[in-house]
């Protein structure tokens, strides 16, 4: 999964959000393979009146129902600008 956090967040808030999403994955039976924090980058186009965001990539293995729960958590988290969950095997 890749997600973009709002650029106004400080480093502590970014780390707290990443830990929150890692917790969702682990608490629902997922296994985290890699966490790659790309940092603050310019967006390809403006989203919600912002031009930058904190990018993070998390690779994980899970059962089929975990992505649905993770998607729900991303959607209700105000600091997430965009997210996508992809199955690399497809």
PDB file of N, CA, C and O in Angstrom, chain B, residues numbered from 101:
ATOM      1  N   UNK B 101       0.834  -1.175   0.000  1.00  0.00           N
ATOM      2  CA  UNK B 101       0.000   0.000   0.000  1.00  0.00           C
ATOM      3  C   UNK B 101       0.878   1.237   0.000  1.00  0.00           C
ATOM      4  O   UNK B 101       1.939   1.260   0.623  1.00  0.00           O
ATOM      5  N   UNK B 102       0.432   2.250  -0.695  1.00  0.00           N
ATOM      6  CA  UNK B 102       1.079   3.556  -0.661  1.00  0.00           C
ATOM      7  C   UNK B 102       0.050   4.534  -0.138  1.00  0.00           C
ATOM      8  O   UNK B 102      -1.109   4.511  -0.552  1.00  0.00           O
ATOM      9  N   UNK B 103       0.478   5.400   0.780  1.00  0.00           N
ATOM     10  CA  UNK B 103      -0.421   6.445   1.250  1.00  0.00           C
ATOM     11  C   UNK B 103       0.326   7.761   1.352  1.00  0.00           C
ATOM     12  O   UNK B 103       1.542   7.793   1.542  1.00  0.00           O
ATOM     13  N   UNK B 104      -0.425   8.847   1.221  1.00  0.00           N
ATOM     14  CA  UNK B 104       0.125  10.195   1.275  1.00  0.00           C
ATOM     15  C   UNK B 104      -0.540  10.922   2.432  1.00  0.00           C
ATOM     16  O   UNK B 104      -1.766  11.006   2.506  1.00  0.00           O
ATOM     17  N   UNK B 105       0.284  11.447   3.339  1.00  0.00           N
ATOM     18  CA  UNK B 105      -0.216  12.189   4.488  1.00  0.00           C
ATOM     19  C   UNK B 105      -0.123  13.688   4.228  1.00  0.00           C
ATOM     20  O   UNK B 105       0.704  14.134   3.432  1.00  0.00           O
ATOM     21  N   UNK B 106      -0.958  14.452   4.888  1.00  0.00           N
ATOM     22  CA  UNK B 106      -1.026  15.907   4.720  1.00  0.00           C
ATOM     23  C   UNK B 106       0.338  16.536   5.024  1.00  0.00           C
ATOM     24  O   UNK B 106       1.004  16.133   5.978  1.00  0.00           O
ATOM     25  N   UNK B 107       0.760  17.522   4.217  1.00  0.00           N
ATOM     26  CA  UNK B 107       2.091  18.117   4.387  1.00  0.00           C
ATOM     27  C   UNK B 107       2.258  18.944   5.662  1.00  0.00           C
ATOM     28  O   UNK B 107       3.389  19.229   6.053  1.00  0.00           O
ATOM     29  N   UNK B 108       1.177  19.332   6.314  1.00  0.00           N
ATOM     30  CA  UNK B 108       1.288  20.153   7.524  1.00  0.00           C
ATOM     31  C   UNK B 108       1.726  19.348   8.748  1.00  0.00           C
ATOM     32  O   UNK B 108       2.041  19.931   9.786  1.00  0.00           O
ATOM     33  N   UNK B 109       1.750  18.021   8.640  1.00  0.00           N
ATOM     34  CA  UNK B 109       2.138  17.175   9.776  1.00  0.00           C
ATOM     35  C   UNK B 109       3.636  17.273  10.045  1.00  0.00           C
ATOM     36  O   UNK B 109       4.443  17.322   9.116  1.00  0.00           O
ATOM     37  N   UNK B 110       4.001  17.302  11.342  1.00  0.00           N
ATOM     38  CA  UNK B 110       5.418  17.262  11.690  1.00  0.00           C
ATOM     39  C   UNK B 110       5.889  15.803  11.696  1.00  0.00           C
ATOM     40  O   UNK B 110       5.090  14.881  11.528  1.00  0.00           O
ATOM     41  N   UNK B 111       7.196  15.610  11.891  1.00  0.00           N
ATOM     42  CA  UNK B 111       7.770  14.265  11.812  1.00  0.00           C
ATOM     43  C   UNK B 111       7.156  13.308  12.838  1.00  0.00           C
ATOM     44  O   UNK B 111       6.931  12.134  12.541  1.00  0.00           O
ATOM     45  N   UNK B 112       6.888  13.812  14.042  1.00  0.00           N
ATOM     46  CA  UNK B 112       6.288  12.957  15.075  1.00  0.00           C
ATOM     47  C   UNK B 112       4.903  12.474  14.660  1.00  0.00           C
ATOM     48  O   UNK B 112       4.563  11.307  14.858  1.00  0.00           O
ATOM     49  N   UNK B 113       4.105  13.371  14.087  1.00  0.00           N
ATOM     50  CA  UNK B 113       2.753  13.006  13.650  1.00  0.00           C
ATOM     51  C   UNK B 113       2.806  12.017  12.490  1.00  0.00           C
ATOM     52  O   UNK B 113       1.987  11.101  12.413  1.00  0.00           O
ATOM     53  N   UNK B 114       3.769  12.201  11.591  1.00  0.00           N
ATOM     54  CA  UNK B 114       3.930  11.271  10.469  1.00  0.00           C
ATOM     55  C   UNK B 114       4.275   9.882  11.008  1.00  0.00           C
ATOM     56  O   UNK B 114       3.686   8.885  10.591  1.00  0.00           O
ATOM     57  N   UNK B 115       5.238   9.822  11.942  1.00  0.00           N
ATOM     58  CA  UNK B 115       5.630   8.536  12.529  1.00  0.00           C
ATOM     59  C   UNK B 115       4.457   7.884  13.257  1.00  0.00           C
ATOM     60  O   UNK B 115       4.269   6.671  13.172  1.00  0.00           O
ATOM     61  N   UNK B 116       3.668   8.691  13.972  1.00  0.00           N
ATOM     62  CA  UNK B 116       2.514   8.157  14.700  1.00  0.00           C
ATOM     63  C   UNK B 116       1.488   7.563  13.743  1.00  0.00           C
ATOM     64  O   UNK B 116       0.915   6.510  14.022  1.00  0.00           O
ATOM     65  N   UNK B 117       1.254   8.236  12.611  1.00  0.00           N
ATOM     66  CA  UNK B 117       0.314   7.716  11.613  1.00  0.00           C
ATOM     67  C   UNK B 117       0.829   6.419  11.007  1.00  0.00           C
ATOM     68  O   UNK B 117       0.059   5.476  10.821  1.00  0.00           O
ATOM     69  N   UNK B 118       2.120   6.358  10.697  1.00  0.00           N
ATOM     70  CA  UNK B 118       2.704   5.141  10.125  1.00  0.00           C
ATOM     71  C   UNK B 118       2.555   3.985  11.115  1.00  0.00           C
ATOM     72  O   UNK B 118       2.184   2.877  10.726  1.00  0.00           O
ATOM     73  N   UNK B 119       2.842   4.241  12.390  1.00  0.00           N
ATOM     74  CA  UNK B 119       2.696   3.202  13.414  1.00  0.00           C
ATOM     75  C   UNK B 119       1.246   2.748  13.540  1.00  0.00           C
ATOM     76  O   UNK B 119       0.975   1.565  13.749  1.00  0.00           O
ATOM     77  N   UNK B 120       0.320   3.688  13.413  1.00  0.00           N
ATOM     78  CA  UNK B 120      -1.110   3.355  13.475  1.00  0.00           C
ATOM     79  C   UNK B 120      -1.477   2.365  12.370  1.00  0.00           C
ATOM     80  O   UNK B 120      -2.150   1.365  12.621  1.00  0.00           O
ATOM     81  N   UNK B 121      -1.027   2.653  11.133  1.00  0.00           N
ATOM     82  CA  UNK B 121      -1.364   1.786  10.007  1.00  0.00           C
ATOM     83  C   UNK B 121      -0.642   0.446  10.103  1.00  0.00           C
ATOM     84  O   UNK B 121      -1.203  -0.585   9.731  1.00  0.00           O
ATOM     85  N   UNK B 122       0.601   0.449  10.599  1.00  0.00           N
ATOM     86  CA  UNK B 122       1.301  -0.810  10.828  1.00  0.00           C
ATOM     87  C   UNK B 122       0.553  -1.646  11.861  1.00  0.00           C
ATOM     88  O   UNK B 122       0.452  -2.865  11.725  1.00  0.00           O
ATOM     89  N   UNK B 123       0.034  -0.994  12.886  1.00  0.00           N
ATOM     90  CA  UNK B 123      -0.736  -1.685  13.913  1.00  0.00           C
ATOM     91  C   UNK B 123      -1.993  -2.321  13.361  1.00  0.00           C
ATOM     92  O   UNK B 123      -2.347  -3.439  13.735  1.00  0.00           O
ATOM     93  N   UNK B 124      -2.674  -1.607  12.465  1.00  0.00           N
ATOM     94  CA  UNK B 124      -3.882  -2.162  11.833  1.00  0.00           C
ATOM     95  C   UNK B 124      -3.524  -3.434  11.068  1.00  0.00           C
ATOM     96  O   UNK B 124      -4.240  -4.433  11.141  1.00  0.00           O
ATOM     97  N   UNK B 125      -2.418  -3.389  10.339  1.00  0.00           N
ATOM     98  CA  UNK B 125      -1.993  -4.555   9.558  1.00  0.00           C
ATOM     99  C   UNK B 125      -1.664  -5.724  10.488  1.00  0.00           C
ATOM    100  O   UNK B 125      -2.150  -6.838  10.290  1.00  0.00           O
ATOM    101  N   UNK B 126      -0.835  -5.464  11.503  1.00  0.00           N
ATOM    102  CA  UNK B 126      -0.393  -6.538  12.398  1.00  0.00           C
ATOM    103  C   UNK B 126      -1.532  -7.078  13.264  1.00  0.00           C
ATOM    104  O   UNK B 126      -1.606  -8.283  13.505  1.00  0.00           O
ATOM    105  N   UNK B 127      -2.419  -6.199  13.733  1.00  0.00           N
ATOM    106  CA  UNK B 127      -3.520  -6.634  14.603  1.00  0.00           C
ATOM    107  C   UNK B 127      -4.585  -7.433  13.858  1.00  0.00           C
ATOM    108  O   UNK B 127      -5.405  -8.108  14.480  1.00  0.00           O
ATOM    109  N   UNK B 128      -4.575  -7.358  12.529  1.00  0.00           N
ATOM    110  CA  UNK B 128      -5.536  -8.105  11.730  1.00  0.00           C
ATOM    111  C   UNK B 128      -4.880  -9.287  11.017  1.00  0.00           C
ATOM    112  O   UNK B 128      -5.397  -9.775  10.012  1.00  0.00           O
ATOM    113  N   UNK B 129      -3.752  -9.741  11.537  1.00  0.00           N
ATOM    114  CA  UNK B 129      -3.115 -10.952  11.024  1.00  0.00           C
ATOM    115  C   UNK B 129      -2.181 -10.749   9.852  1.00  0.00           C
ATOM    116  O   UNK B 129      -1.745 -11.727   9.244  1.00  0.00           O
ATOM    117  N   UNK B 130      -1.861  -9.512   9.514  1.00  0.00           N
ATOM    118  CA  UNK B 130      -0.945  -9.246   8.411  1.00  0.00           C
ATOM    119  C   UNK B 130       0.507  -9.334   8.851  1.00  0.00           C
ATOM    120  O   UNK B 130       0.823  -9.212  10.035  1.00  0.00           O
ATOM    121  N   UNK B 131       1.378  -9.547   7.881  1.00  0.00           N
ATOM    122  CA  UNK B 131       2.814  -9.625   8.135  1.00  0.00           C
ATOM    123  C   UNK B 131       3.500  -8.542   7.310  1.00  0.00           C
ATOM    124  O   UNK B 131       3.469  -8.583   6.080  1.00  0.00           O
ATOM    125  N   UNK B 132       4.116  -7.576   7.981  1.00  0.00           N
ATOM    126  CA  UNK B 132       4.780  -6.469   7.290  1.00  0.00           C
ATOM    127  C   UNK B 132       6.131  -6.949   6.778  1.00  0.00           C
ATOM    128  O   UNK B 132       6.936  -7.491   7.535  1.00  0.00           O
ATOM    129  N   UNK B 133       6.371  -6.744   5.480  1.00  0.00           N
ATOM    130  CA  UNK B 133       7.628  -7.146   4.864  1.00  0.00           C
ATOM    131  C   UNK B 133       8.606  -5.986   4.778  1.00  0.00           C
ATOM    132  O   UNK B 133       9.812  -6.176   4.933  1.00  0.00           O
ATOM    133  N   UNK B 134       8.086  -4.768   4.527  1.00  0.00           N
ATOM    134  CA  UNK B 134       8.951  -3.615   4.315  1.00  0.00           C
ATOM    135  C   UNK B 134       8.165  -2.331   4.551  1.00  0.00           C
ATOM    136  O   UNK B 134       6.998  -2.231   4.172  1.00  0.00           O
ATOM    137  N   UNK B 135       8.813  -1.349   5.182  1.00  0.00           N
ATOM    138  CA  UNK B 135       8.245  -0.011   5.323  1.00  0.00           C
ATOM    139  C   UNK B 135       9.257   0.952   4.727  1.00  0.00           C
ATOM    140  O   UNK B 135      10.395   1.024   5.192  1.00  0.00           O
ATOM    141  N   UNK B 136       8.855   1.688   3.705  1.00  0.00           N
ATOM    142  CA  UNK B 136       9.742   2.616   3.011  1.00  0.00           C
ATOM    143  C   UNK B 136       9.134   4.015   3.082  1.00  0.00           C
ATOM    144  O   UNK B 136       8.149   4.307   2.404  1.00  0.00           O
ATOM    145  N   UNK B 137       9.733   4.880   3.910  1.00  0.00           N
ATOM    146  CA  UNK B 137       9.247   6.253   4.062  1.00  0.00           C
ATOM    147  C   UNK B 137       9.963   7.112   3.026  1.00  0.00           C
ATOM    148  O   UNK B 137      11.175   7.311   3.109  1.00  0.00           O
ATOM    149  N   UNK B 138       9.217   7.616   2.058  1.00  0.00           N
ATOM    150  CA  UNK B 138       9.797   8.411   0.982  1.00  0.00           C
ATOM    151  C   UNK B 138       9.951   9.872   1.366  1.00  0.00           C
ATOM    152  O   UNK B 138      10.687  10.608   0.709  1.00  0.00           O
ATOM    153  N   UNK B 139       9.270  10.303   2.418  1.00  0.00           N
ATOM    154  CA  UNK B 139       9.367  11.692   2.868  1.00  0.00           C
ATOM    155  C   UNK B 139       8.407  12.608   2.127  1.00  0.00           C
ATOM    156  O   UNK B 139       7.502  12.159   1.422  1.00  0.00           O
ATOM    157  N   UNK B 140       8.631  13.910   2.306  1.00  0.00           N
ATOM    158  CA  UNK B 140       7.752  14.905   1.698  1.00  0.00           C
ATOM    159  C   UNK B 140       8.143  15.099   0.233  1.00  0.00           C
ATOM    160  O   UNK B 140       9.301  15.372  -0.084  1.00  0.00           O
ATOM    161  N   UNK B 141       7.164  14.953  -0.645  1.00  0.00           N
ATOM    162  CA  UNK B 141       7.383  15.105  -2.089  1.00  0.00           C
ATOM    163  C   UNK B 141       6.270  15.924  -2.705  1.00  0.00           C
ATOM    164  O   UNK B 141       5.179  16.050  -2.148  1.00  0.00           O
ATOM    165  N   UNK B 142       6.566  16.469  -3.852  1.00  0.00           N
ATOM    166  CA  UNK B 142       5.569  17.232  -4.597  1.00  0.00           C
ATOM    167  C   UNK B 142       4.575  16.259  -5.227  1.00  0.00           C
ATOM    168  O   UNK B 142       4.962  15.220  -5.761  1.00  0.00           O
ATOM    169  N   UNK B 143       3.296  16.608  -5.158  1.00  0.00           N
ATOM    170  CA  UNK B 143       2.256  15.793  -5.782  1.00  0.00           C
ATOM    171  C   UNK B 143       2.241  16.033  -7.293  1.00  0.00           C
ATOM    172  O   UNK B 143       2.652  17.096  -7.756  1.00  0.00           O
ATOM    173  N   UNK B 144       1.778  15.070  -8.043  1.00  0.00           N
ATOM    174  CA  UNK B 144       1.668  15.214  -9.497  1.00  0.00           C
ATOM    175  C   UNK B 144       0.627  16.271  -9.858  1.00  0.00           C
ATOM    176  O   UNK B 144       0.747  16.944 -10.882  1.00  0.00           O
ATOM    177  N   UNK B 145      -0.394  16.413  -9.014  1.00  0.00           N
ATOM    178  CA  UNK B 145      -1.434  17.423  -9.205  1.00  0.00           C
ATOM    179  C   UNK B 145      -1.991  17.794  -7.835  1.00  0.00           C
ATOM    180  O   UNK B 145      -1.838  17.042  -6.872  1.00  0.00           O
ATOM    181  N   UNK B 146      -2.622  18.929  -7.754  1.00  0.00           N
ATOM    182  CA  UNK B 146      -3.159  19.417  -6.489  1.00  0.00           C
ATOM    183  C   UNK B 146      -4.310  18.540  -5.989  1.00  0.00           C
ATOM    184  O   UNK B 146      -5.213  18.188  -6.748  1.00  0.00           O
ATOM    185  N   UNK B 147      -4.261  18.199  -4.711  1.00  0.00           N
ATOM    186  CA  UNK B 147      -5.322  17.423  -4.066  1.00  0.00           C
ATOM    187  C   UNK B 147      -5.724  18.176  -2.805  1.00  0.00           C
ATOM    188  O   UNK B 147      -4.880  18.465  -1.957  1.00  0.00           O
ATOM    189  N   UNK B 148      -6.990  18.489  -2.681  1.00  0.00           N
ATOM    190  CA  UNK B 148      -7.514  19.174  -1.486  1.00  0.00           C
ATOM    191  C   UNK B 148      -6.718  20.443  -1.178  1.00  0.00           C
ATOM    192  O   UNK B 148      -6.433  20.741  -0.018  1.00  0.00           O
ATOM    193  N   UNK B 149      -6.370  21.172  -2.211  1.00  0.00           N
ATOM    194  CA  UNK B 149      -5.658  22.455  -2.118  1.00  0.00           C
ATOM    195  C   UNK B 149      -4.245  22.344  -1.552  1.00  0.00           C
ATOM    196  O   UNK B 149      -3.723  23.315  -1.004  1.00  0.00           O
ATOM    197  N   UNK B 150      -3.625  21.181  -1.679  1.00  0.00           N
ATOM    198  CA  UNK B 150      -2.223  21.025  -1.286  1.00  0.00           C
ATOM    199  C   UNK B 150      -1.427  20.462  -2.454  1.00  0.00           C
ATOM    200  O   UNK B 150      -1.951  19.722  -3.286  1.00  0.00           O
ATOM    201  N   UNK B 151      -0.132  20.832  -2.499  1.00  0.00           N
ATOM    202  CA  UNK B 151       0.737  20.418  -3.597  1.00  0.00           C
ATOM    203  C   UNK B 151       1.824  19.432  -3.167  1.00  0.00           C
ATOM    204  O   UNK B 151       2.577  18.935  -4.005  1.00  0.00           O
ATOM    205  N   UNK B 152       1.909  19.148  -1.865  1.00  0.00           N
ATOM    206  CA  UNK B 152       2.920  18.243  -1.339  1.00  0.00           C
ATOM    207  C   UNK B 152       2.272  17.242  -0.395  1.00  0.00           C
ATOM    208  O   UNK B 152       1.129  17.415   0.029  1.00  0.00           O
ATOM    209  N   UNK B 153       3.017  16.200  -0.077  1.00  0.00           N
ATOM    210  CA  UNK B 153       2.527  15.226   0.886  1.00  0.00           C
ATOM    211  C   UNK B 153       3.653  14.322   1.351  1.00  0.00           C
ATOM    212  O   UNK B 153       4.682  14.208   0.685  1.00  0.00           O
ATOM    213  N   UNK B 154       3.458  13.681   2.491  1.00  0.00           N
ATOM    214  CA  UNK B 154       4.419  12.720   3.038  1.00  0.00           C
ATOM    215  C   UNK B 154       4.057  11.336   2.496  1.00  0.00           C
ATOM    216  O   UNK B 154       3.013  10.784   2.844  1.00  0.00           O
ATOM    217  N   UNK B 155       4.920  10.779   1.645  1.00  0.00           N
ATOM    218  CA  UNK B 155       4.671   9.483   1.012  1.00  0.00           C
ATOM    219  C   UNK B 155       5.256   8.349   1.857  1.00  0.00           C
ATOM    220  O   UNK B 155       6.356   8.468   2.398  1.00  0.00           O
ATOM    221  N   UNK B 156       4.508   7.254   1.963  1.00  0.00           N
ATOM    222  CA  UNK B 156       5.001   6.053   2.643  1.00  0.00           C
ATOM    223  C   UNK B 156       4.504   4.819   1.895  1.00  0.00           C
ATOM    224  O   UNK B 156       3.346   4.748   1.483  1.00  0.00           O
ATOM    225  N   UNK B 157       5.399   3.851   1.729  1.00  0.00           N
ATOM    226  CA  UNK B 157       5.077   2.568   1.099  1.00  0.00           C
ATOM    227  C   UNK B 157       5.217   1.476   2.155  1.00  0.00           C
ATOM    228  O   UNK B 157       6.249   1.379   2.819  1.00  0.00           O
ATOM    229  N   UNK B 158       4.181   0.658   2.310  1.00  0.00           N
ATOM    230  CA  UNK B 158       4.247  -0.495   3.212  1.00  0.00           C
ATOM    231  C   UNK B 158       3.906  -1.746   2.404  1.00  0.00           C
ATOM    232  O   UNK B 158       2.815  -1.858   1.845  1.00  0.00           O
ATOM    233  N   UNK B 159       4.856  -2.685   2.348  1.00  0.00           N
ATOM    234  CA  UNK B 159       4.610  -3.984   1.717  1.00  0.00           C
ATOM    235  C   UNK B 159       4.235  -4.969   2.816  1.00  0.00           C
ATOM    236  O   UNK B 159       4.915  -5.063   3.839  1.00  0.00           O
ATOM    237  N   UNK B 160       3.149  -5.702   2.597  1.00  0.00           N
ATOM    238  CA  UNK B 160       2.708  -6.665   3.606  1.00  0.00           C
ATOM    239  C   UNK B 160       2.015  -7.846   2.949  1.00  0.00           C
ATOM    240  O   UNK B 160       1.562  -7.771   1.807  1.00  0.00           O
ATOM    241  N   UNK B 161       1.945  -8.951   3.709  1.00  0.00           N
ATOM    242  CA  UNK B 161       1.188 -10.135   3.300  1.00  0.00           C
ATOM    243  C   UNK B 161       0.032 -10.279   4.266  1.00  0.00           C
ATOM    244  O   UNK B 161       0.171 -10.019   5.461  1.00  0.00           O
ATOM    245  N   UNK B 162      -1.126 -10.701   3.737  1.00  0.00           N
ATOM    246  CA  UNK B 162      -2.293 -10.837   4.609  1.00  0.00           C
ATOM    247  C   UNK B 162      -3.343 -11.731   3.972  1.00  0.00           C
ATOM    248  O   UNK B 162      -3.228 -12.152   2.821  1.00  0.00           O
ATOM    249  N   UNK B 163      -4.361 -12.000   4.761  1.00  0.00           N
ATOM    250  CA  UNK B 163      -5.545 -12.677   4.250  1.00  0.00           C
ATOM    251  C   UNK B 163      -6.351 -11.671   3.426  1.00  0.00           C
ATOM    252  O   UNK B 163      -6.073 -10.472   3.453  1.00  0.00           O
ATOM    253  N   UNK B 164      -7.334 -12.160   2.708  1.00  0.00           N
ATOM    254  CA  UNK B 164      -8.091 -11.329   1.764  1.00  0.00           C
ATOM    255  C   UNK B 164      -8.921 -10.235   2.423  1.00  0.00           C
ATOM    256  O   UNK B 164      -9.244  -9.246   1.765  1.00  0.00           O
ATOM    257  N   UNK B 165      -9.279 -10.373   3.701  1.00  0.00           N
ATOM    258  CA  UNK B 165     -10.147  -9.379   4.331  1.00  0.00           C
ATOM    259  C   UNK B 165      -9.400  -8.178   4.908  1.00  0.00           C
ATOM    260  O   UNK B 165     -10.023  -7.149   5.170  1.00  0.00           O
ATOM    261  N   UNK B 166      -8.095  -8.274   5.114  1.00  0.00           N
ATOM    262  CA  UNK B 166      -7.331  -7.163   5.690  1.00  0.00           C
ATOM    263  C   UNK B 166      -7.334  -5.905   4.824  1.00  0.00           C
ATOM    264  O   UNK B 166      -7.526  -4.819   5.369  1.00  0.00           O
ATOM    265  N   UNK B 167      -7.131  -5.987   3.508  1.00  0.00           N
ATOM    266  CA  UNK B 167      -7.149  -4.752   2.715  1.00  0.00           C
ATOM    267  C   UNK B 167      -8.442  -3.946   2.859  1.00  0.00           C
ATOM    268  O   UNK B 167      -8.408  -2.716   2.818  1.00  0.00           O
ATOM    269  N   UNK B 168      -9.560  -4.612   3.024  1.00  0.00           N
ATOM    270  CA  UNK B 168     -10.830  -3.909   3.203  1.00  0.00           C
ATOM    271  C   UNK B 168     -10.829  -3.107   4.507  1.00  0.00           C
ATOM    272  O   UNK B 168     -11.277  -1.960   4.530  1.00  0.00           O
ATOM    273  N   UNK B 169     -10.329  -3.703   5.585  1.00  0.00           N
ATOM    274  CA  UNK B 169     -10.254  -3.008   6.881  1.00  0.00           C
ATOM    275  C   UNK B 169      -9.248  -1.860   6.819  1.00  0.00           C
ATOM    276  O   UNK B 169      -9.511  -0.779   7.346  1.00  0.00           O
ATOM    277  N   UNK B 170      -8.103  -2.086   6.182  1.00  0.00           N
ATOM    278  CA  UNK B 170      -7.092  -1.038   6.051  1.00  0.00           C
ATOM    279  C   UNK B 170      -7.641   0.127   5.234  1.00  0.00           C
ATOM    280  O   UNK B 170      -7.400   1.287   5.569  1.00  0.00           O
ATOM    281  N   UNK B 171      -8.373  -0.170   4.172  1.00  0.00           N
ATOM    282  CA  UNK B 171      -9.006   0.865   3.356  1.00  0.00           C
ATOM    283  C   UNK B 171      -9.984   1.688   4.199  1.00  0.00           C
ATOM    284  O   UNK B 171     -10.035   2.912   4.075  1.00  0.00           O
ATOM    285  N   UNK B 172     -10.754   1.023   5.049  1.00  0.00           N
ATOM    286  CA  UNK B 172     -11.701   1.724   5.917  1.00  0.00           C
ATOM    287  C   UNK B 172     -10.971   2.688   6.852  1.00  0.00           C
ATOM    288  O   UNK B 172     -11.407   3.822   7.047  1.00  0.00           O
ATOM    289  N   UNK B 173      -9.860   2.233   7.428  1.00  0.00           N
ATOM    290  CA  UNK B 173      -9.089   3.077   8.346  1.00  0.00           C
ATOM    291  C   UNK B 173      -8.484   4.266   7.600  1.00  0.00           C
ATOM    292  O   UNK B 173      -8.498   5.386   8.111  1.00  0.00           O
ATOM    293  N   UNK B 174      -7.952   4.032   6.394  1.00  0.00           N
ATOM    294  CA  UNK B 174      -7.420   5.143   5.591  1.00  0.00           C
ATOM    295  C   UNK B 174      -8.508   6.184   5.331  1.00  0.00           C
ATOM    296  O   UNK B 174      -8.261   7.385   5.447  1.00  0.00           O
ATOM    297  N   UNK B 175      -9.698   5.730   4.982  1.00  0.00           N
ATOM    298  CA  UNK B 175     -10.787   6.650   4.635  1.00  0.00           C
ATOM    299  C   UNK B 175     -11.262   7.501   5.813  1.00  0.00           C
ATOM    300  O   UNK B 175     -11.679   8.642   5.611  1.00  0.00           O
ATOM    301  N   UNK B 176     -11.210   6.976   7.028  1.00  0.00           N
ATOM    302  CA  UNK B 176     -11.689   7.749   8.176  1.00  0.00           C
ATOM    303  C   UNK B 176     -10.576   8.551   8.856  1.00  0.00           C
ATOM    304  O   UNK B 176     -10.837   9.275   9.817  1.00  0.00           O
ATOM    305  N   UNK B 177      -9.340   8.430   8.365  1.00  0.00           N
ATOM    306  CA  UNK B 177      -8.223   9.183   8.928  1.00  0.00           C
ATOM    307  C   UNK B 177      -8.073  10.488   8.153  1.00  0.00           C
ATOM    308  O   UNK B 177      -7.758  10.480   6.964  1.00  0.00           O
ATOM    309  N   UNK B 178      -8.301  11.605   8.836  1.00  0.00           N
ATOM    310  CA  UNK B 178      -8.305  12.917   8.183  1.00  0.00           C
ATOM    311  C   UNK B 178      -6.957  13.317   7.596  1.00  0.00           C
ATOM    312  O   UNK B 178      -6.911  14.099   6.647  1.00  0.00           O
ATOM    313  N   UNK B 179      -5.866  12.800   8.138  1.00  0.00           N
ATOM    314  CA  UNK B 179      -4.538  13.209   7.679  1.00  0.00           C
ATOM    315  C   UNK B 179      -4.115  12.518   6.382  1.00  0.00           C
ATOM    316  O   UNK B 179      -3.103  12.896   5.792  1.00  0.00           O
ATOM    317  N   UNK B 180      -4.863  11.519   5.930  1.00  0.00           N
ATOM    318  CA  UNK B 180      -4.532  10.807   4.690  1.00  0.00           C
ATOM    319  C   UNK B 180      -5.161  11.538   3.507  1.00  0.00           C
ATOM    320  O   UNK B 180      -6.380  11.693   3.433  1.00  0.00           O
ATOM    321  N   UNK B 181      -4.305  11.987   2.580  1.00  0.00           N
ATOM    322  CA  UNK B 181      -4.785  12.678   1.380  1.00  0.00           C
ATOM    323  C   UNK B 181      -5.221  11.662   0.326  1.00  0.00           C
ATOM    324  O   UNK B 181      -6.298  11.782  -0.257  1.00  0.00           O
ATOM    325  N   UNK B 182      -4.371  10.659   0.088  1.00  0.00           N
ATOM    326  CA  UNK B 182      -4.647   9.615  -0.903  1.00  0.00           C
ATOM    327  C   UNK B 182      -4.041   8.310  -0.421  1.00  0.00           C
ATOM    328  O   UNK B 182      -3.083   8.307   0.351  1.00  0.00           O
ATOM    329  N   UNK B 183      -4.603   7.203  -0.880  1.00  0.00           N
ATOM    330  CA  UNK B 183      -4.040   5.891  -0.589  1.00  0.00           C
ATOM    331  C   UNK B 183      -4.437   4.926  -1.694  1.00  0.00           C
ATOM    332  O   UNK B 183      -5.430   5.121  -2.394  1.00  0.00           O
ATOM    333  N   UNK B 184      -3.638   3.888  -1.826  1.00  0.00           N
ATOM    334  CA  UNK B 184      -3.978   2.814  -2.755  1.00  0.00           C
ATOM    335  C   UNK B 184      -3.404   1.514  -2.191  1.00  0.00           C
ATOM    336  O   UNK B 184      -2.288   1.485  -1.672  1.00  0.00           O
ATOM    337  N   UNK B 185      -4.174   0.459  -2.300  1.00  0.00           N
ATOM    338  CA  UNK B 185      -3.748  -0.863  -1.849  1.00  0.00           C
ATOM    339  C   UNK B 185      -3.737  -1.759  -3.082  1.00  0.00           C
ATOM    340  O   UNK B 185      -4.757  -1.932  -3.749  1.00  0.00           O
ATOM    341  N   UNK B 186      -2.567  -2.328  -3.374  1.00  0.00           N
ATOM    342  CA  UNK B 186      -2.392  -3.116  -4.597  1.00  0.00           C
ATOM    343  C   UNK B 186      -1.898  -4.516  -4.236  1.00  0.00           C
ATOM    344  O   UNK B 186      -1.053  -4.671  -3.354  1.00  0.00           O
ATOM    345  N   UNK B 187      -2.425  -5.528  -4.916  1.00  0.00           N
ATOM    346  CA  UNK B 187      -1.918  -6.886  -4.798  1.00  0.00           C
ATOM    347  C   UNK B 187      -0.851  -7.056  -5.878  1.00  0.00           C
ATOM    348  O   UNK B 187      -1.191  -7.119  -7.059  1.00  0.00           O
ATOM    349  N   UNK B 188       0.435  -7.133  -5.506  1.00  0.00           N
ATOM    350  CA  UNK B 188       1.501  -7.204  -6.518  1.00  0.00           C
ATOM    351  C   UNK B 188       1.503  -8.501  -7.316  1.00  0.00           C
ATOM    352  O   UNK B 188       2.171  -8.587  -8.347  1.00  0.00           O
ATOM    353  N   UNK B 189       0.769  -9.508  -6.862  1.00  0.00           N
ATOM    354  CA  UNK B 189       0.734 -10.784  -7.573  1.00  0.00           C
ATOM    355  C   UNK B 189      -0.227 -10.766  -8.749  1.00  0.00           C
ATOM    356  O   UNK B 189      -0.212 -11.680  -9.573  1.00  0.00           O
ATOM    357  N   UNK B 190      -1.059  -9.743  -8.837  1.00  0.00           N
ATOM    358  CA  UNK B 190      -2.018  -9.658  -9.949  1.00  0.00           C
ATOM    359  C   UNK B 190      -1.534  -8.717 -11.011  1.00  0.00           C
ATOM    360  O   UNK B 190      -2.213  -8.522 -12.019  1.00  0.00           O
TER     361      UNK B 190
END
